[in-house]
């Protein structure tokens, strides 16, 4: 079972995350989940950070 989390971020952070999510064709929520997984791992262990791009289709966005 998942849990819902609500956070408040700055306008600058939102603009950055929204643009990055558009570039990667994922939602901001998915971008955050991937960030947590790559930083702490799925079981909470500290990991070496590596970024990978796995394009998808962001819901509600048109493909140019």
mmJSON file of the N, C-alpha and C atoms, coordinates in Angstrom:
{"data_MODEL":{"atom_site":{
"group_PDB":["ATOM","ATOM","ATOM","ATOM","ATOM","ATOM","ATOM","ATOM","ATOM","ATOM","ATOM","ATOM","ATOM","ATOM","ATOM","ATOM","ATOM","ATOM","ATOM","ATOM","ATOM","ATOM","ATOM","ATOM","ATOM","ATOM","ATOM","ATOM","ATOM","ATOM","ATOM","ATOM","ATOM","ATOM","ATOM","ATOM","ATOM","ATOM","ATOM","ATOM","ATOM","ATOM","ATOM","ATOM","ATOM","ATOM","ATOM","ATOM","ATOM","ATOM","ATOM","ATOM","ATOM","ATOM","ATOM","ATOM","ATOM","ATOM","ATOM","ATOM","ATOM","ATOM","ATOM","ATOM","ATOM","ATOM","ATOM","ATOM","ATOM","ATOM","ATOM","ATOM","ATOM","ATOM","ATOM","ATOM","ATOM","ATOM","ATOM","ATOM","ATOM","ATOM","ATOM","ATOM","ATOM","ATOM","ATOM","ATOM","ATOM","ATOM","ATOM","ATOM","ATOM","ATOM","ATOM","ATOM","ATOM","ATOM","ATOM","ATOM","ATOM","ATOM","ATOM","ATOM","ATOM","ATOM","ATOM","ATOM","ATOM","ATOM","ATOM","ATOM","ATOM","ATOM","ATOM","ATOM","ATOM","ATOM","ATOM","ATOM","ATOM","ATOM","ATOM","ATOM","ATOM","ATOM","ATOM","ATOM","ATOM","ATOM","ATOM","ATOM","ATOM","ATOM","ATOM","ATOM","ATOM","ATOM","ATOM","ATOM","ATOM","ATOM","ATOM","ATOM","ATOM","ATOM","ATOM","ATOM","ATOM","ATOM","ATOM","ATOM","ATOM","ATOM","ATOM","ATOM","ATOM","ATOM","ATOM","ATOM","ATOM","ATOM","ATOM","ATOM","ATOM","ATOM","ATOM","ATOM","ATOM","ATOM","ATOM","ATOM","ATOM","ATOM","ATOM","ATOM","ATOM","ATOM","ATOM","ATOM","ATOM","ATOM","ATOM","ATOM","ATOM","ATOM","ATOM","ATOM","ATOM","ATOM","ATOM","ATOM"],
"id":[1,2,3,4,5,6,7,8,9,10,11,12,13,14,15,16,17,18,19,20,21,22,23,24,25,26,27,28,29,30,31,32,33,34,35,36,37,38,39,40,41,42,43,44,45,46,47,48,49,50,51,52,53,54,55,56,57,58,59,60,61,62,63,64,65,66,67,68,69,70,71,72,73,74,75,76,77,78,79,80,81,82,83,84,85,86,87,88,89,90,91,92,93,94,95,96,97,98,99,100,101,102,103,104,105,106,107,108,109,110,111,112,113,114,115,116,117,118,119,120,121,122,123,124,125,126,127,128,129,130,131,132,133,134,135,136,137,138,139,140,141,142,143,144,145,146,147,148,149,150,151,152,153,154,155,156,157,158,159,160,161,162,163,164,165,166,167,168,169,170,171,172,173,174,175,176,177,178,179,180,181,182,183,184,185,186,187,188,189,190,191,192],
"type_symbol":["N","C","C","N","C","C","N","C","C","N","C","C","N","C","C","N","C","C","N","C","C","N","C","C","N","C","C","N","C","C","N","C","C","N","C","C","N","C","C","N","C","C","N","C","C","N","C","C","N","C","C","N","C","C","N","C","C","N","C","C","N","C","C","N","C","C","N","C","C","N","C","C","N","C","C","N","C","C","N","C","C","N","C","C","N","C","C","N","C","C","N","C","C","N","C","C","N","C","C","N","C","C","N","C","C","N","C","C","N","C","C","N","C","C","N","C","C","N","C","C","N","C","C","N","C","C","N","C","C","N","C","C","N","C","C","N","C","C","N","C","C","N","C","C","N","C","C","N","C","C","N","C","C","N","C","C","N","C","C","N","C","C","N","C","C","N","C","C","N","C","C","N","C","C","N","C","C","N","C","C","N","C","C","N","C","C","N","C","C","N","C","C"],
"label_atom_id":["N","CA","C","N","CA","C","N","CA","C","N","CA","C","N","CA","C","N","CA","C","N","CA","C","N","CA","C","N","CA","C","N","CA","C","N","CA","C","N","CA","C","N","CA","C","N","CA","C","N","CA","C","N","CA","C","N","CA","C","N","CA","C","N","CA","C","N","CA","C","N","CA","C","N","CA","C","N","CA","C","N","CA","C","N","CA","C","N","CA","C","N","CA","C","N","CA","C","N","CA","C","N","CA","C","N","CA","C","N","CA","C","N","CA","C","N","CA","C","N","CA","C","N","CA","C","N","CA","C","N","CA","C","N","CA","C","N","CA","C","N","CA","C","N","CA","C","N","CA","C","N","CA","C","N","CA","C","N","CA","C","N","CA","C","N","CA","C","N","CA","C","N","CA","C","N","CA","C","N","CA","C","N","CA","C","N","CA","C","N","CA","C","N","CA","C","N","CA","C","N","CA","C","N","CA","C","N","CA","C","N","CA","C","N","CA","C","N","CA","C","N","CA","C"],
"label_alt_id":[null,null,null,null,null,null,null,null,null,null,null,null,null,null,null,null,null,null,null,null,null,null,null,null,null,null,null,null,null,null,null,null,null,null,null,null,null,null,null,null,null,null,null,null,null,null,null,null,null,null,null,null,null,null,null,null,null,null,null,null,null,null,null,null,null,null,null,null,null,null,null,null,null,null,null,null,null,null,null,null,null,null,null,null,null,null,null,null,null,null,null,null,null,null,null,null,null,null,null,null,null,null,null,null,null,null,null,null,null,null,null,null,null,null,null,null,null,null,null,null,null,null,null,null,null,null,null,null,null,null,null,null,null,null,null,null,null,null,null,null,null,null,null,null,null,null,null,null,null,null,null,null,null,null,null,null,null,null,null,null,null,null,null,null,null,null,null,null,null,null,null,null,null,null,null,null,null,null,null,null,null,null,null,null,null,null,null,null,null,null,null,null],
"label_comp_id":["UNK","UNK","UNK","UNK","UNK","UNK","UNK","UNK","UNK","UNK","UNK","UNK","UNK","UNK","UNK","UNK","UNK","UNK","UNK","UNK","UNK","UNK","UNK","UNK","UNK","UNK","UNK","UNK","UNK","UNK","UNK","UNK","UNK","UNK","UNK","UNK","UNK","UNK","UNK","UNK","UNK","UNK","UNK","UNK","UNK","UNK","UNK","UNK","UNK","UNK","UNK","UNK","UNK","UNK","UNK","UNK","UNK","UNK","UNK","UNK","UNK","UNK","UNK","UNK","UNK","UNK","UNK","UNK","UNK","UNK","UNK","UNK","UNK","UNK","UNK","UNK","UNK","UNK","UNK","UNK","UNK","UNK","UNK","UNK","UNK","UNK","UNK","UNK","UNK","UNK","UNK","UNK","UNK","UNK","UNK","UNK","UNK","UNK","UNK","UNK","UNK","UNK","UNK","UNK","UNK","UNK","UNK","UNK","UNK","UNK","UNK","UNK","UNK","UNK","UNK","UNK","UNK","UNK","UNK","UNK","UNK","UNK","UNK","UNK","UNK","UNK","UNK","UNK","UNK","UNK","UNK","UNK","UNK","UNK","UNK","UNK","UNK","UNK","UNK","UNK","UNK","UNK","UNK","UNK","UNK","UNK","UNK","UNK","UNK","UNK","UNK","UNK","UNK","UNK","UNK","UNK","UNK","UNK","UNK","UNK","UNK","UNK","UNK","UNK","UNK","UNK","UNK","UNK","UNK","UNK","UNK","UNK","UNK","UNK","UNK","UNK","UNK","UNK","UNK","UNK","UNK","UNK","UNK","UNK","UNK","UNK","UNK","UNK","UNK","UNK","UNK","UNK"],
"label_asym_id":["A","A","A","A","A","A","A","A","A","A","A","A","A","A","A","A","A","A","A","A","A","A","A","A","A","A","A","A","A","A","A","A","A","A","A","A","A","A","A","A","A","A","A","A","A","A","A","A","A","A","A","A","A","A","A","A","A","A","A","A","A","A","A","A","A","A","A","A","A","A","A","A","A","A","A","A","A","A","A","A","A","A","A","A","A","A","A","A","A","A","A","A","A","A","A","A","A","A","A","A","A","A","A","A","A","A","A","A","A","A","A","A","A","A","A","A","A","A","A","A","A","A","A","A","A","A","A","A","A","A","A","A","A","A","A","A","A","A","A","A","A","A","A","A","A","A","A","A","A","A","A","A","A","A","A","A","A","A","A","A","A","A","A","A","A","A","A","A","A","A","A","A","A","A","A","A","A","A","A","A","A","A","A","A","A","A","A","A","A","A","A","A"],
"label_entity_id":["1","1","1","1","1","1","1","1","1","1","1","1","1","1","1","1","1","1","1","1","1","1","1","1","1","1","1","1","1","1","1","1","1","1","1","1","1","1","1","1","1","1","1","1","1","1","1","1","1","1","1","1","1","1","1","1","1","1","1","1","1","1","1","1","1","1","1","1","1","1","1","1","1","1","1","1","1","1","1","1","1","1","1","1","1","1","1","1","1","1","1","1","1","1","1","1","1","1","1","1","1","1","1","1","1","1","1","1","1","1","1","1","1","1","1","1","1","1","1","1","1","1","1","1","1","1","1","1","1","1","1","1","1","1","1","1","1","1","1","1","1","1","1","1","1","1","1","1","1","1","1","1","1","1","1","1","1","1","1","1","1","1","1","1","1","1","1","1","1","1","1","1","1","1","1","1","1","1","1","1","1","1","1","1","1","1","1","1","1","1","1","1"],
"label_seq_id":[1,1,1,2,2,2,3,3,3,4,4,4,5,5,5,6,6,6,7,7,7,8,8,8,9,9,9,10,10,10,11,11,11,12,12,12,13,13,13,14,14,14,15,15,15,16,16,16,17,17,17,18,18,18,19,19,19,20,20,20,21,21,21,22,22,22,23,23,23,24,24,24,25,25,25,26,26,26,27,27,27,28,28,28,29,29,29,30,30,30,31,31,31,32,32,32,33,33,33,34,34,34,35,35,35,36,36,36,37,37,37,38,38,38,39,39,39,40,40,40,41,41,41,42,42,42,43,43,43,44,44,44,45,45,45,46,46,46,47,47,47,48,48,48,49,49,49,50,50,50,51,51,51,52,52,52,53,53,53,54,54,54,55,55,55,56,56,56,57,57,57,58,58,58,59,59,59,60,60,60,61,61,61,62,62,62,63,63,63,64,64,64],
"pdbx_PDB_ins_code":[null,null,null,null,null,null,null,null,null,null,null,null,null,null,null,null,null,null,null,null,null,null,null,null,null,null,null,null,null,null,null,null,null,null,null,null,null,null,null,null,null,null,null,null,null,null,null,null,null,null,null,null,null,null,null,null,null,null,null,null,null,null,null,null,null,null,null,null,null,null,null,null,null,null,null,null,null,null,null,null,null,null,null,null,null,null,null,null,null,null,null,null,null,null,null,null,null,null,null,null,null,null,null,null,null,null,null,null,null,null,null,null,null,null,null,null,null,null,null,null,null,null,null,null,null,null,null,null,null,null,null,null,null,null,null,null,null,null,null,null,null,null,null,null,null,null,null,null,null,null,null,null,null,null,null,null,null,null,null,null,null,null,null,null,null,null,null,null,null,null,null,null,null,null,null,null,null,null,null,null,null,null,null,null,null,null,null,null,null,null,null,null],
"Cartn_x":[0.839,0.0,0.886,0.533,1.304,0.788,1.575,1.21,1.279,0.366,0.326,1.117,1.921,2.758,2.535,2.369,2.211,3.325,4.041,5.121,4.943,5.583,5.586,7.0,7.104,8.404,8.35,9.51,9.584,9.14,8.78,8.429,9.59,10.804,11.993,12.169,11.982,12.118,11.02,9.784,8.69,8.961,9.427,9.729,10.797,11.837,12.907,12.374,11.619,11.094,10.114,9.278,8.297,8.99,10.023,10.766,11.5,12.12,12.836,11.877,10.731,9.727,9.244,9.038,8.652,9.736,10.994,12.108,12.189,11.894,11.987,10.672,9.61,8.278,7.745,7.92,7.375,6.699,5.949,5.325,6.358,6.042,6.913,6.991,5.871,5.867,6.823,6.807,7.722,9.162,9.415,10.763,11.238,10.369,10.721,10.962,10.09,10.29,11.625,11.97,13.263,14.419,14.262,15.305,15.528,14.434,14.561,15.221,14.779,15.341,16.822,17.254,18.667,19.539,18.941,19.717,19.784,18.643,18.603,18.311,17.952,17.643,16.245,15.759,14.389,14.238,15.338,15.258,15.893,16.217,16.744,18.252,18.96,20.419,20.945,21.985,22.573,23.282,23.014,23.581,24.472,25.332,26.064,25.078,25.042,24.052,24.497,23.64,23.834,22.521,22.573,21.354,21.197,19.993,19.674,18.41,18.314,17.133,16.343,15.116,14.204,12.972,12.954,11.832,10.507,9.478,8.128,7.192,5.943,4.959,4.323,4.503,3.918,2.44,1.622,0.18,-0.264,-1.14,-1.7,-0.819,0.327,1.251,1.289,1.301,1.405,2.847,3.035,4.375,4.551,5.619,5.811,6.126],
"Cartn_y":[-1.174,0.0,1.241,2.193,3.419,4.466,5.489,6.612,7.894,8.784,10.073,11.073,11.896,12.882,14.232,15.254,16.602,17.464,18.175,19.057,20.427,21.417,22.76,23.052,23.511,23.849,25.284,25.851,27.224,27.275,28.462,28.647,28.263,28.641,28.32,26.807,26.078,24.619,24.011,24.545,24.02,24.218,25.406,25.684,24.714,24.504,23.569,22.149,21.664,20.293,20.097,21.09,20.991,20.899,21.721,21.676,20.343,19.868,18.596,17.439,17.454,16.413,16.422,17.607,17.697,17.104,17.458,16.935,15.423,14.854,13.4,12.692,13.446,12.893,12.032,12.511,11.839,12.897,12.456,13.398,13.887,14.999,15.495,14.462,13.81,12.782,11.638,11.191,10.117,10.573,11.815,12.369,12.349,12.716,12.689,11.259,10.319,8.916,8.393,8.682,8.229,8.855,10.129,10.818,10.163,9.847,9.179,7.816,7.049,5.706,5.756,6.744,6.798,7.37,8.105,8.665,7.706,7.123,6.278,4.818,4.465,3.076,2.707,1.598,1.185,0.696,0.363,-0.111,0.877,2.087,3.113,3.148,2.293,2.311,3.484,4.141,5.262,4.712,5.315,4.839,5.894,5.458,6.373,6.847,8.128,8.691,8.554,7.949,7.858,8.218,9.054,9.45,8.667,8.185,7.513,8.13,8.191,8.723,7.584,7.448,6.47,7.223,7.612,8.405,7.665,8.419,7.892,8.914,8.833,9.793,10.474,11.766,12.511,12.736,12.313,12.413,13.845,14.04,15.347,16.275,15.818,16.669,16.223,17.185,16.859,16.616,15.723,15.473,16.424,17.261,18.242,17.593],
"Cartn_z":[0.0,0.0,0.0,-0.824,-0.895,0.077,0.235,1.103,0.299,0.57,-0.108,0.721,0.05,0.718,0.051,0.855,0.315,0.884,0.004,0.435,-0.204,0.362,-0.2,-0.694,-1.943,-2.522,-3.041,-3.273,-3.777,-5.243,-5.69,-7.103,-8.002,-7.599,-8.394,-8.519,-7.431,-7.478,-8.356,-8.248,-9.059,-10.55,-10.923,-12.337,-12.838,-12.025,-12.392,-12.548,-11.542,-11.592,-12.739,-12.985,-14.066,-15.423,-15.634,-16.9,-17.056,-15.973,-16.029,-16.284,-15.635,-15.847,-17.292,-17.862,-19.279,-20.171,-19.902,-20.706,-20.65,-19.481,-19.302,-19.606,-19.879,-20.163,-19.029,-17.8,-16.621,-15.753,-14.761,-13.833,-12.819,-12.165,-11.101,-9.976,-9.668,-8.621,-8.966,-10.219,-10.64,-10.561,-10.933,-10.835,-9.382,-8.444,-7.017,-6.534,-6.937,-6.534,-7.028,-8.273,-8.812,-8.056,-7.687,-6.935,-5.572,-4.863,-3.57,-3.726,-4.722,-4.936,-5.267,-6.067,-6.442,-5.331,-4.396,-3.282,-2.106,-1.718,-0.531,-0.811,-2.009,-2.311,-1.845,-2.31,-1.996,-0.566,0.107,1.5,2.473,2.005,2.896,3.018,2.289,2.347,1.506,1.969,1.239,0.007,-1.15,-2.408,-3.039,-3.916,-4.782,-5.839,-6.069,-6.983,-8.427,-9.249,-10.688,-11.342,-12.354,-13.041,-14.331,-14.567,-15.823,-16.382,-17.67,-18.318,-18.93,-18.495,-19.059,-19.525,-20.782,-21.273,-21.14,-20.905,-20.83,-21.437,-21.131,-21.636,-20.453,-20.312,-19.211,-19.482,-18.551,-18.711,-18.933,-19.915,-20.181,-20.983,-21.427,-22.183,-23.629,-24.528,-25.966,-26.338,-27.272,-27.821,-29.002,-28.959,-30.053,-31.377],
"occupancy":[1.0,1.0,1.0,1.0,1.0,1.0,1.0,1.0,1.0,1.0,1.0,1.0,1.0,1.0,1.0,1.0,1.0,1.0,1.0,1.0,1.0,1.0,1.0,1.0,1.0,1.0,1.0,1.0,1.0,1.0,1.0,1.0,1.0,1.0,1.0,1.0,1.0,1.0,1.0,1.0,1.0,1.0,1.0,1.0,1.0,1.0,1.0,1.0,1.0,1.0,1.0,1.0,1.0,1.0,1.0,1.0,1.0,1.0,1.0,1.0,1.0,1.0,1.0,1.0,1.0,1.0,1.0,1.0,1.0,1.0,1.0,1.0,1.0,1.0,1.0,1.0,1.0,1.0,1.0,1.0,1.0,1.0,1.0,1.0,1.0,1.0,1.0,1.0,1.0,1.0,1.0,1.0,1.0,1.0,1.0,1.0,1.0,1.0,1.0,1.0,1.0,1.0,1.0,1.0,1.0,1.0,1.0,1.0,1.0,1.0,1.0,1.0,1.0,1.0,1.0,1.0,1.0,1.0,1.0,1.0,1.0,1.0,1.0,1.0,1.0,1.0,1.0,1.0,1.0,1.0,1.0,1.0,1.0,1.0,1.0,1.0,1.0,1.0,1.0,1.0,1.0,1.0,1.0,1.0,1.0,1.0,1.0,1.0,1.0,1.0,1.0,1.0,1.0,1.0,1.0,1.0,1.0,1.0,1.0,1.0,1.0,1.0,1.0,1.0,1.0,1.0,1.0,1.0,1.0,1.0,1.0,1.0,1.0,1.0,1.0,1.0,1.0,1.0,1.0,1.0,1.0,1.0,1.0,1.0,1.0,1.0,1.0,1.0,1.0,1.0,1.0,1.0],
"B_iso_or_equiv":[0.0,0.0,0.0,0.0,0.0,0.0,0.0,0.0,0.0,0.0,0.0,0.0,0.0,0.0,0.0,0.0,0.0,0.0,0.0,0.0,0.0,0.0,0.0,0.0,0.0,0.0,0.0,0.0,0.0,0.0,0.0,0.0,0.0,0.0,0.0,0.0,0.0,0.0,0.0,0.0,0.0,0.0,0.0,0.0,0.0,0.0,0.0,0.0,0.0,0.0,0.0,0.0,0.0,0.0,0.0,0.0,0.0,0.0,0.0,0.0,0.0,0.0,0.0,0.0,0.0,0.0,0.0,0.0,0.0,0.0,0.0,0.0,0.0,0.0,0.0,0.0,0.0,0.0,0.0,0.0,0.0,0.0,0.0,0.0,0.0,0.0,0.0,0.0,0.0,0.0,0.0,0.0,0.0,0.0,0.0,0.0,0.0,0.0,0.0,0.0,0.0,0.0,0.0,0.0,0.0,0.0,0.0,0.0,0.0,0.0,0.0,0.0,0.0,0.0,0.0,0.0,0.0,0.0,0.0,0.0,0.0,0.0,0.0,0.0,0.0,0.0,0.0,0.0,0.0,0.0,0.0,0.0,0.0,0.0,0.0,0.0,0.0,0.0,0.0,0.0,0.0,0.0,0.0,0.0,0.0,0.0,0.0,0.0,0.0,0.0,0.0,0.0,0.0,0.0,0.0,0.0,0.0,0.0,0.0,0.0,0.0,0.0,0.0,0.0,0.0,0.0,0.0,0.0,0.0,0.0,0.0,0.0,0.0,0.0,0.0,0.0,0.0,0.0,0.0,0.0,0.0,0.0,0.0,0.0,0.0,0.0,0.0,0.0,0.0,0.0,0.0,0.0],
"pdbx_formal_charge":[null,null,null,null,null,null,null,null,null,null,null,null,null,null,null,null,null,null,null,null,null,null,null,null,null,null,null,null,null,null,null,null,null,null,null,null,null,null,null,null,null,null,null,null,null,null,null,null,null,null,null,null,null,null,null,null,null,null,null,null,null,null,null,null,null,null,null,null,null,null,null,null,null,null,null,null,null,null,null,null,null,null,null,null,null,null,null,null,null,null,null,null,null,null,null,null,null,null,null,null,null,null,null,null,null,null,null,null,null,null,null,null,null,null,null,null,null,null,null,null,null,null,null,null,null,null,null,null,null,null,null,null,null,null,null,null,null,null,null,null,null,null,null,null,null,null,null,null,null,null,null,null,null,null,null,null,null,null,null,null,null,null,null,null,null,null,null,null,null,null,null,null,null,null,null,null,null,null,null,null,null,null,null,null,null,null,null,null,null,null,null,null],
"auth_seq_id":[1,1,1,2,2,2,3,3,3,4,4,4,5,5,5,6,6,6,7,7,7,8,8,8,9,9,9,10,10,10,11,11,11,12,12,12,13,13,13,14,14,14,15,15,15,16,16,16,17,17,17,18,18,18,19,19,19,20,20,20,21,21,21,22,22,22,23,23,23,24,24,24,25,25,25,26,26,26,27,27,27,28,28,28,29,29,29,30,30,30,31,31,31,32,32,32,33,33,33,34,34,34,35,35,35,36,36,36,37,37,37,38,38,38,39,39,39,40,40,40,41,41,41,42,42,42,43,43,43,44,44,44,45,45,45,46,46,46,47,47,47,48,48,48,49,49,49,50,50,50,51,51,51,52,52,52,53,53,53,54,54,54,55,55,55,56,56,56,57,57,57,58,58,58,59,59,59,60,60,60,61,61,61,62,62,62,63,63,63,64,64,64],
"auth_comp_id":["UNK","UNK","UNK","UNK","UNK","UNK","UNK","UNK","UNK","UNK","UNK","UNK","UNK","UNK","UNK","UNK","UNK","UNK","UNK","UNK","UNK","UNK","UNK","UNK","UNK","UNK","UNK","UNK","UNK","UNK","UNK","UNK","UNK","UNK","UNK","UNK","UNK","UNK","UNK","UNK","UNK","UNK","UNK","UNK","UNK","UNK","UNK","UNK","UNK","UNK","UNK","UNK","UNK","UNK","UNK","UNK","UNK","UNK","UNK","UNK","UNK","UNK","UNK","UNK","UNK","UNK","UNK","UNK","UNK","UNK","UNK","UNK","UNK","UNK","UNK","UNK","UNK","UNK","UNK","UNK","UNK","UNK","UNK","UNK","UNK","UNK","UNK","UNK","UNK","UNK","UNK","UNK","UNK","UNK","UNK","UNK","UNK","UNK","UNK","UNK","UNK","UNK","UNK","UNK","UNK","UNK","UNK","UNK","UNK","UNK","UNK","UNK","UNK","UNK","UNK","UNK","UNK","UNK","UNK","UNK","UNK","UNK","UNK","UNK","UNK","UNK","UNK","UNK","UNK","UNK","UNK","UNK","UNK","UNK","UNK","UNK","UNK","UNK","UNK","UNK","UNK","UNK","UNK","UNK","UNK","UNK","UNK","UNK","UNK","UNK","UNK","UNK","UNK","UNK","UNK","UNK","UNK","UNK","UNK","UNK","UNK","UNK","UNK","UNK","UNK","UNK","UNK","UNK","UNK","UNK","UNK","UNK","UNK","UNK","UNK","UNK","UNK","UNK","UNK","UNK","UNK","UNK","UNK","UNK","UNK","UNK","UNK","UNK","UNK","UNK","UNK","UNK"],
"auth_asym_id":["A","A","A","A","A","A","A","A","A","A","A","A","A","A","A","A","A","A","A","A","A","A","A","A","A","A","A","A","A","A","A","A","A","A","A","A","A","A","A","A","A","A","A","A","A","A","A","A","A","A","A","A","A","A","A","A","A","A","A","A","A","A","A","A","A","A","A","A","A","A","A","A","A","A","A","A","A","A","A","A","A","A","A","A","A","A","A","A","A","A","A","A","A","A","A","A","A","A","A","A","A","A","A","A","A","A","A","A","A","A","A","A","A","A","A","A","A","A","A","A","A","A","A","A","A","A","A","A","A","A","A","A","A","A","A","A","A","A","A","A","A","A","A","A","A","A","A","A","A","A","A","A","A","A","A","A","A","A","A","A","A","A","A","A","A","A","A","A","A","A","A","A","A","A","A","A","A","A","A","A","A","A","A","A","A","A","A","A","A","A","A","A"],
"auth_atom_id":["N","CA","C","N","CA","C","N","CA","C","N","CA","C","N","CA","C","N","CA","C","N","CA","C","N","CA","C","N","CA","C","N","CA","C","N","CA","C","N","CA","C","N","CA","C","N","CA","C","N","CA","C","N","CA","C","N","CA","C","N","CA","C","N","CA","C","N","CA","C","N","CA","C","N","CA","C","N","CA","C","N","CA","C","N","CA","C","N","CA","C","N","CA","C","N","CA","C","N","CA","C","N","CA","C","N","CA","C","N","CA","C","N","CA","C","N","CA","C","N","CA","C","N","CA","C","N","CA","C","N","CA","C","N","CA","C","N","CA","C","N","CA","C","N","CA","C","N","CA","C","N","CA","C","N","CA","C","N","CA","C","N","CA","C","N","CA","C","N","CA","C","N","CA","C","N","CA","C","N","CA","C","N","CA","C","N","CA","C","N","CA","C","N","CA","C","N","CA","C","N","CA","C","N","CA","C","N","CA","C","N","CA","C","N","CA","C","N","CA","C","N","CA","C"],
"pdbx_PDB_model_num":[1,1,1,1,1,1,1,1,1,1,1,1,1,1,1,1,1,1,1,1,1,1,1,1,1,1,1,1,1,1,1,1,1,1,1,1,1,1,1,1,1,1,1,1,1,1,1,1,1,1,1,1,1,1,1,1,1,1,1,1,1,1,1,1,1,1,1,1,1,1,1,1,1,1,1,1,1,1,1,1,1,1,1,1,1,1,1,1,1,1,1,1,1,1,1,1,1,1,1,1,1,1,1,1,1,1,1,1,1,1,1,1,1,1,1,1,1,1,1,1,1,1,1,1,1,1,1,1,1,1,1,1,1,1,1,1,1,1,1,1,1,1,1,1,1,1,1,1,1,1,1,1,1,1,1,1,1,1,1,1,1,1,1,1,1,1,1,1,1,1,1,1,1,1,1,1,1,1,1,1,1,1,1,1,1,1,1,1,1,1,1,1]
}}}
